[in-house]
Amino acid sequence: MKTPIKMIVTDLDGTLLRSDKTVSDRTKATLARCREQGIKLAYATGRCASALKLAPSELFDGYATANGAIAMVDNTLIYKRLIPYQDARPLLLACDRRGLDISSQLGGMDYSNFVMSDVWPEVTNFTLVDFASHETDAEKIISHNLTVEDMDFIESHLPRYAYMVMAIDGLAMITHKEATKSKAIAALAGYWGITQSEILAFGDDLNDIDLLEYAGVGVVMDNARDVVKRVGDYICPSNDEDGIAAWIENNILT
């Protein structure tokens, strides 16, 4: 590395997490060695509160959730970009009337028009709401099982400062245009006095592209989409082959 790495950022699903949603002992040990060397560790994920259950908190100095809508260090809020309910509500109502499953997320709670646990059994912290009277801002709005026509419909109803990205599993995620992983991680780096060139990032999906392009070094998992692989500086083994640990061991800890 020409520039010393002072911060490592990783996506969760398909990157840090194996297919069974666990983190291997090898990866935990490798990341712990990085922290012992004074490197700051953070994760950046499309997940909201569920990320806190999956990411080993003892490994990380900070995190960004909801695609960058929220960034935290311990209990300190570093960055926040929400969609106010006054702007989210017309979209939610339009999708509800079209018959689409849609949910607005804030603070670990999903406000939904469908039984989310029927789709994702692990999601139990949700409440069914009438969006006509919904008055809660959104970190992120999600929908699933969409046709191309549905995606066009949602795009045409987005608030002017919101954007939609599709994950590998077909989940549509809608956030504020300034709620991106790169902006949230830039805020964390600034908090710690770390420059852009000193950041190493790992990712695998479309919502990781801006982070991989922003970081001084972007490493893409071998299980990633081809379009994501084209933006990385390096490719490492897959998430099920301890790709993060292998790359760090060979390039940072040698």
NORRAHU-V144921 format. One record per residue. N is the residue number from 1. RES is the residue in one small letter. SS is DSSP state (2 for helix, 1 for strand, 0 for the rest). Layout:
n->{N & N}
res->{RES & RES}
ss->{SS & SS}
//
This chain:
n->{1 & 2 & 3 & 4 & 5 & 6 & 7 & 8 & 9 & 10 & 11 & 12 & 13 & 14 & 15 & 16 & 17 & 18 & 19 & 20 & 21 & 22 & 23 & 24 & 25 & 26 & 27 & 28 & 29 & 30 & 31 & 32 & 33 & 34 & 35 & 36 & 37 & 38 & 39 & 40 & 41 & 42 & 43 & 44 & 45 & 46 & 47 & 48 & 49 & 50 & 51 & 52 & 53 & 54 & 55 & 56 & 57 & 58 & 59 & 60 & 61 & 62 & 63 & 64 & 65 & 66 & 67 & 68 & 69 & 70 & 71 & 72 & 73 & 74 & 75 & 76 & 77 & 78 & 79 & 80 & 81 & 82 & 83 & 84 & 85 & 86 & 87 & 88 & 89 & 90 & 91 & 92 & 93 & 94 & 95 & 96 & 97 & 98 & 99 & 100 & 101 & 102 & 103 & 104 & 105 & 106 & 107 & 108 & 109 & 110 & 111 & 112 & 113 & 114 & 115 & 116 & 117 & 118 & 119 & 120 & 121 & 122 & 123 & 124 & 125 & 126 & 127 & 128 & 129 & 130 & 131 & 132 & 133 & 134 & 135 & 136 & 137 & 138 & 139 & 140 & 141 & 142 & 143 & 144 & 145 & 146 & 147 & 148 & 149 & 150 & 151 & 152 & 153 & 154 & 155 & 156 & 157 & 158 & 159 & 160 & 161 & 162 & 163 & 164 & 165 & 166 & 167 & 168 & 169 & 170 & 171 & 172 & 173 & 174 & 175 & 176 & 177 & 178 & 179 & 180 & 181 & 182 & 183 & 184 & 185 & 186 & 187 & 188 & 189 & 190 & 191 & 192 & 193 & 194 & 195 & 196 & 197 & 198 & 199 & 200 & 201 & 202 & 203 & 204 & 205 & 206 & 207 & 208 & 209 & 210 & 211 & 212 & 213 & 214 & 215 & 216 & 217 & 218 & 219 & 220 & 221 & 222 & 223 & 224 & 225 & 226 & 227 & 228 & 229 & 230 & 231 & 232 & 233 & 234 & 235 & 236 & 237 & 238 & 239 & 240 & 241 & 242 & 243 & 244 & 245 & 246 & 247 & 248 & 249 & 250 & 251 & 252 & 253 & 254}
res->{m & k & t & p & i & k & m & i & v & t & d & l & d & g & t & l & l & r & s & d & k & t & v & s & d & r & t & k & a & t & l & a & r & c & r & e & q & g & i & k & l & a & y & a & t & g & r & c & a & s & a & l & k & l & a & p & s & e & l & f & d & g & y & a & t & a & n & g & a & i & a & m & v & d & n & t & l & i & y & k & r & l & i & p & y & q & d & a & r & p & l & l & l & a & c & d & r & r & g & l & d & i & s & s & q & l & g & g & m & d & y & s & n & f & v & m & s & d & v & w & p & e & v & t & n & f & t & l & v & d & f & a & s & h & e & t & d & a & e & k & i & i & s & h & n & l & t & v & e & d & m & d & f & i & e & s & h & l & p & r & y & a & y & m & v & m & a & i & d & g & l & a & m & i & t & h & k & e & a & t & k & s & k & a & i & a & a & l & a & g & y & w & g & i & t & q & s & e & i & l & a & f & g & d & d & l & n & d & i & d & l & l & e & y & a & g & v & g & v & v & m & d & n & a & r & d & v & v & k & r & v & g & d & y & i & c & p & s & n & d & e & d & g & i & a & a & w & i & e & n & n & i & l & t}
ss->{0 & 0 & 0 & 0 & 0 & 0 & 1 & 1 & 1 & 1 & 0 & 0 & 1 & 0 & 0 & 0 & 1 & 0 & 0 & 0 & 0 & 0 & 0 & 0 & 2 & 2 & 2 & 2 & 2 & 2 & 2 & 2 & 2 & 2 & 2 & 2 & 0 & 0 & 0 & 1 & 1 & 1 & 1 & 1 & 0 & 0 & 0 & 0 & 0 & 0 & 2 & 2 & 2 & 2 & 0 & 0 & 2 & 2 & 2 & 0 & 0 & 1 & 1 & 1 & 1 & 2 & 2 & 2 & 0 & 1 & 1 & 1 & 1 & 0 & 0 & 1 & 1 & 1 & 1 & 1 & 0 & 0 & 1 & 0 & 2 & 2 & 2 & 2 & 2 & 2 & 2 & 2 & 2 & 2 & 2 & 2 & 2 & 2 & 0 & 0 & 0 & 1 & 1 & 1 & 1 & 1 & 0 & 0 & 1 & 1 & 1 & 1 & 0 & 0 & 0 & 2 & 2 & 2 & 2 & 0 & 0 & 0 & 0 & 0 & 0 & 1 & 1 & 1 & 0 & 0 & 2 & 2 & 2 & 0 & 0 & 0 & 0 & 1 & 0 & 1 & 1 & 1 & 1 & 0 & 0 & 0 & 0 & 2 & 2 & 2 & 2 & 2 & 2 & 2 & 2 & 2 & 2 & 0 & 0 & 0 & 0 & 1 & 1 & 1 & 1 & 1 & 0 & 0 & 0 & 0 & 0 & 1 & 1 & 1 & 1 & 1 & 0 & 0 & 0 & 0 & 2 & 2 & 2 & 2 & 2 & 2 & 2 & 2 & 2 & 2 & 2 & 2 & 0 & 0 & 0 & 2 & 2 & 2 & 1 & 1 & 1 & 1 & 1 & 0 & 0 & 2 & 2 & 2 & 2 & 2 & 2 & 2 & 2 & 2 & 0 & 0 & 1 & 1 & 1 & 1 & 1 & 0 & 0 & 0 & 0 & 2 & 2 & 2 & 2 & 0 & 0 & 0 & 0 & 1 & 1 & 1 & 0 & 0 & 2 & 2 & 2 & 0 & 2 & 2 & 2 & 2 & 2 & 2 & 2 & 2 & 2 & 0 & 0 & 0}
//
